[in-house]
Amino acid sequence: MDFWSALEYGAWGLSIVLIGWMLVDARFVSTTYGEDFLLSSREGDE
């Protein structure tokens, strides 16, 4: 296996880890916060 093949496999592995992290975080956020909170905008409420 040459350098570029190893780099390609590493990039794919990193992509899979990041996608997994995004899915876990999306699940965590959806169970922690309600839809009303996530869709609300608090800008300008001073």
Secondary structure, 3 states (H helix, E strand, C coil): CCHHHHHHHHHHHHHHHHHHHHHHHHHHHHHHCCHHHHHCCCCCCC
